[in-house]
Amino acid sequence: MAHISVSPATAAGHRVSPSPRPFSFLYQRNTVPSSIGAVGLRSWSRRASPAASVRAATNSNQAAAEAGTIVNPNEVPVLSFSQAAERLNAFQDSGARNQSYMAMYSSIFGGITTDPSAMVIPIDDHMVHRGHGVFDTAAIMDGHLYELEQHLDRFLRSALMAKIPLPFDRSTVRSILIQTVRASKCTQGSLRYWLSAGPGDFLLSSSGCTNSAFYAIVIESQSLQVPTGCKVVTSSIPIKSPQFAVMKSVNYLPNALTKMEGEENGSFTGIWLDDEGFVAEGSNMNVGFVTKGKELLMPNFDKILSGCTAKRVLTLAEQLVADGRLSGIISRNVSVQEGKAADEMMLIGSGILVKPVVQWDDQIIGSGKEGPIAQALYDLILEDMKSGPPSVRIPVPY
Ligand SMILES: Cc1ncc(COP(=O)(O)O)c(C=O)c1O
């Protein structure tokens, strides 16, 4: 595992080891009396033996340290940059994160790092304290970026709606993303990226933020979703108004609460209805149906996020019309009654591809088993990710 490389000299001239230490040891050092002060703490930290500190730790302190919490809030240390970096390394080593972050680009430091400890953003970034940022994703499959152009189109539309100027032109953004994936050496996983109004101050308007900021991260993941049937519930969390629902901003609290409400009810996610009571979308996925007349039916995208996966599914589904498995493909308003009476229901999004829904609230959908069209659409999109045309697959030049 890589670590932040810092100068071993602290501001006070004491030398601290830049090498990682057990997280519990670092946090145990917080037990030094507050009267010693910051400089004293540095001296003390040099004297303390890790073994002695660990031995002295109580079980609860140990648990708190492992959870990444400060053991004694009245004894908060003041850290130099190198000491803070050392603790960031220790946090990384503690295993508190359960994903593999392979590379991050930040326009703040104008480069790519493969050190997870350095994958941080400024706290005065408008995206952090005001939610003034937009984001998007792209899957990495077999060393190719899937639907990057389509996701980038949406990213730029979101940026325009959020009044965030691009720090670079589109081709530079695209090139940075590809270079970040190349630096990550990751061939299976996902790319996530954010455009923010940038750091500057803590005020509401972004007029004090001199430059917008661009961040990207590559997350490795080997898992391929198996399209098993799931249950969904109608969400009680208010849907975002169309102006905000069509934009992929970082304001995802309603989405997170909808997903959690679904999980709390033994379901995969919650389903939103729009202001007229028609089916809208899921927490972070679109919804599709197969009608009794064998049409693939999806709600219009005018009040919800225009899903890149759902749009691709609409195109790929033409093959099922051609071979007679579907009678047609249509986007229009879908009532709850019609949705619940459908032969098949499915969730569609880049995180899940196509996931069959077998129960919505108390209503069993169709036969109550995974439907053949959802399975066929899953197979088609997976095949497209593995061997689709260049318009949806960009090779990463590792
Ligand atoms: C609210 C919402 N709807 C739909 C989707 C599906 O979009 P995509 O297929 O581009 O992942 C997402 C995922 O980003 C989402 O957050």
The ligand as a MOL file (V3000), in Angstrom:
LIG
                    3D

  0  0  0     0  0            999 V3000
M  V30 BEGIN CTAB
M  V30 COUNTS 16 16 0 0 0
M  V30 BEGIN ATOM
M  V30 1 C -31.5760 9.3060 -9.6550 0
M  V30 2 C -30.9830 8.3880 -10.6690 0
M  V30 3 N -31.7610 7.8970 -11.6490 0
M  V30 4 C -31.2720 7.0500 -12.5690 0
M  V30 5 C -29.9370 6.6620 -12.5580 0
M  V30 6 C -29.4070 5.7340 -13.6080 0
M  V30 7 O -28.4970 6.4050 -14.4330 0
M  V30 8 P -27.2950 5.6440 -15.1350 0
M  V30 9 O -27.8820 4.5440 -15.9240 0
M  V30 10 O -26.6920 6.6900 -16.0120 0
M  V30 11 O -26.3980 5.1450 -14.0940 0
M  V30 12 C -29.1050 7.1580 -11.5590 0
M  V30 13 C -27.6990 6.7660 -11.5010 0
M  V30 14 O -26.8290 7.5350 -11.6600 0
M  V30 15 C -29.6320 8.0490 -10.6060 0
M  V30 16 O -28.8490 8.5560 -9.6380 0
M  V30 END ATOM
M  V30 BEGIN BOND
M  V30 1 1 1 2
M  V30 2 1 2 3
M  V30 3 2 2 15
M  V30 4 2 3 4
M  V30 5 1 4 5
M  V30 6 1 5 6
M  V30 7 2 5 12
M  V30 8 1 6 7
M  V30 9 1 7 8
M  V30 10 2 8 9
M  V30 11 1 8 10
M  V30 12 1 8 11
M  V30 13 1 12 13
M  V30 14 1 12 15
M  V30 15 2 13 14
M  V30 16 1 15 16
M  V30 END BOND
M  V30 END CTAB
M  END
